[in-house]
Amino acid sequence: VEENNSTAMTSTGGSQPQGKPSSTEPSNHPFNPISKWEEPTEIPFLTLYDVHRKPRQVNDDPDARVRMPLKVLSAEFHCPVCLGYMKKTSIVMECLHRFCGECIQKCLRLGKKECPSCRIHIPSRRSLRPDPNFDALIKNIYGDVDTLEKHEEKEIETLNKAKHMNNAYAESRKLGIMQQAIHRVRLLFV
């Protein structure tokens, strides 16, 4: 194969512009050289999203704080098993999910030996680690968790009463108690 600056001679005698491979020559380019589409430069460990996204603005203020409503973070602080706030938090080392210490111990003892969130196999209780830092974080954000849960239960109860939810059960219960009292009085006079 003879080459000059503008064309490349192939073994069949034809000439082809440089940069365009002949049908018998393998291409050394990672993209189609005939296309006008320009491929982005491939950078290791970057996804297409990372290549095309706009960079975030840098916040130079050292005293800047991000405010978020607690409801956004609330799901992170609740145990997926008992749905209450996590107490004596334990981490599953295989998948790094967090649970109440008692909840995950009970799941491993009574159920299958797997994570309740992702179902990955947990070999033994030795794969669990306590997470006192997470407990401290919950305490710093919410304070005493037991009083918080009692307060939330009272709020739910007042909300249910205001919207007349569970009213049929409450009325039925009152009626049953009254009927039992009347029956007791009748038994005393018989």
GUPA-752714 format. One line per field, with one value per residue (C-alpha): residue number from 1; residue in one letter; x, z, y. Coordinates in steps of 0.05 Angstrom, whole numbers, plus 5000, padded with zeros to 4 digits. Layout:
BEGIN
pos = (NUM/...)
code = (A/...)
east = (X/...)
up = (Z/...)
north = (Y/...)
end
This chain:
BEGIN
pos = (1/2/3/4/5/6/7/8/9/10/11/12/13/14/15/16/17/18/19/20/21/22/23/24/25/26/27/28/29/30/31/32/33/34/35/36/37/38/39/40/41/42/43/44/45/46/47/48/49/50/51/52/53/54/55/56/57/58/59/60/61/62/63/64/65/66/67/68/69/70/71/72/73/74/75/76/77/78/79/80/81/82/83/84/85/86/87/88/89/90/91/92/93/94/95/96/97/98/99/100/101/102/103/104/105/106/107/108/109/110/111/112/113/114/115/116/117/118/119/120/121/122/123/124/125/126/127/128/129/130/131/132/133/134/135/136/137/138/139/140/141/142/143/144/145/146/147/148/149/150/151/152/153/154/155/156/157/158/159/160/161/162/163/164/165/166/167/168/169/170/171/172/173/174/175/176/177/178/179/180/181/182/183/184/185/186/187/188/189/190)
code = (V/E/E/N/N/S/T/A/M/T/S/T/G/G/S/Q/P/Q/G/K/P/S/S/T/E/P/S/N/H/P/F/N/P/I/S/K/W/E/E/P/T/E/I/P/F/L/T/L/Y/D/V/H/R/K/P/R/Q/V/N/D/D/P/D/A/R/V/R/M/P/L/K/V/L/S/A/E/F/H/C/P/V/C/L/G/Y/M/K/K/T/S/I/V/M/E/C/L/H/R/F/C/G/E/C/I/Q/K/C/L/R/L/G/K/K/E/C/P/S/C/R/I/H/I/P/S/R/R/S/L/R/P/D/P/N/F/D/A/L/I/K/N/I/Y/G/D/V/D/T/L/E/K/H/E/E/K/E/I/E/T/L/N/K/A/K/H/M/N/N/A/Y/A/E/S/R/K/L/G/I/M/Q/Q/A/I/H/R/V/R/L/L/F/V)
east = (5000/5029/5010/5016/4989/4918/4900/4915/4925/4893/4916/4862/4892/4836/4847/4806/4811/4851/4811/4760/4777/4770/4724/4783/4819/4797/4780/4824/4771/4723/4667/4642/4689/4639/4587/4586/4565/4620/4625/4643/4712/4707/4732/4742/4692/4643/4574/4538/4500/4565/4592/4531/4506/4517/4562/4534/4548/4599/4575/4633/4596/4622/4561/4511/4461/4411/4341/4298/4230/4235/4183/4235/4284/4231/4233/4308/4297/4241/4253/4226/4204/4165/4154/4173/4233/4296/4320/4388/4402/4438/4470/4471/4543/4527/4480/4487/4412/4392/4340/4321/4366/4308/4272/4330/4348/4276/4275/4339/4315/4244/4247/4295/4366/4360/4355/4282/4294/4334/4331/4407/4431/4456/4502/4494/4481/4555/4541/4503/4538/4509/4506/4510/4526/4458/4424/4458/4437/4364/4369/4399/4344/4283/4302/4271/4240/4191/4158/4157/4120/4069/4058/4048/3998/3958/3959/3934/3880/3854/3857/3816/3765/3760/3748/3702/3748/3740/3676/3635/3683/3681/3605/3600/3647/3608/3543/3574/3599/3530/3496/3545/3531/3456/3464/3505/3452/3398/3439/3446/3371/3352)
up = (5000/4979/5016/5001/5037/5008/4985/5003/4949/4963/4938/4883/4855/4875/4915/4974/5015/5078/5141/5104/5109/5049/5053/5065/5116/5189/5219/5274/5294/5352/5311/5240/5202/5146/5193/5209/5280/5329/5386/5454/5480/5524/5594/5639/5697/5669/5646/5590/5644/5675/5607/5587/5654/5674/5734/5801/5826/5882/5947/5977/6040/6097/6140/6088/6110/6072/6099/6088/6117/6166/6127/6071/6119/6160/6118/6131/6206/6206/6212/6151/6195/6252/6216/6280/6293/6297/6366/6380/6305/6273/6204/6160/6135/6070/6043/6094/6108/6178/6225/6298/6335/6362/6295/6255/6310/6310/6234/6233/6290/6265/6190/6135/6144/6094/6096/6101/6052/5995/6011/6008/6049/6119/6143/6218/6271/6269/6204/6244/6273/6322/6295/6355/6308/6274/6342/6362/6297/6310/6381/6358/6306/6343/6416/6458/6408/6458/6474/6400/6384/6439/6413/6342/6366/6402/6339/6297/6348/6349/6273/6269/6318/6280/6214/6247/6226/6265/6292/6279/6322/6378/6377/6375/6434/6475/6460/6481/6546/6561/6546/6592/6648/6640/6640/6705/6738/6718/6747/6814/6822/6801)
north = (5000/5067/5130/5204/5265/5267/5197/5125/5072/5005/4938/4940/5003/5050/5112/5134/5198/5193/5177/5135/5061/5016/4957/4909/4953/4950/5017/5045/5096/5084/5116/5118/5165/5176/5205/5279/5263/5280/5231/5260/5243/5182/5196/5136/5128/5181/5164/5201/5239/5262/5284/5325/5353/5425/5432/5453/5522/5524/5555/5594/5614/5571/5587/5565/5513/5471/5470/5409/5391/5334/5294/5286/5254/5218/5154/5147/5146/5094/5020/4982/4924/4957/5025/5062/5105/5064/5046/5014/5016/4958/4955/4893/4892/4856/4910/4967/4971/4996/4967/4970/4922/4881/4879/4851/4801/4776/4772/4730/4686/4672/4683/4669/4693/4750/4826/4847/4904/4873/4798/4789/4729/4745/4689/4701/4753/4768/4805/4858/4919/4969/5041/5089/5148/5139/5135/5199/5233/5213/5239/5305/5316/5290/5289/5233/5184/5153/5220/5237/5172/5185/5255/5230/5177/5231/5275/5216/5201/5273/5276/5212/5238/5304/5269/5216/5159/5094/5124/5060/5020/5071/5073/4998/4992/5043/5006/4940/4969/4998/4931/4894/4944/4935/4860/4863/4905/4856/4798/4834/4842/4772)
end
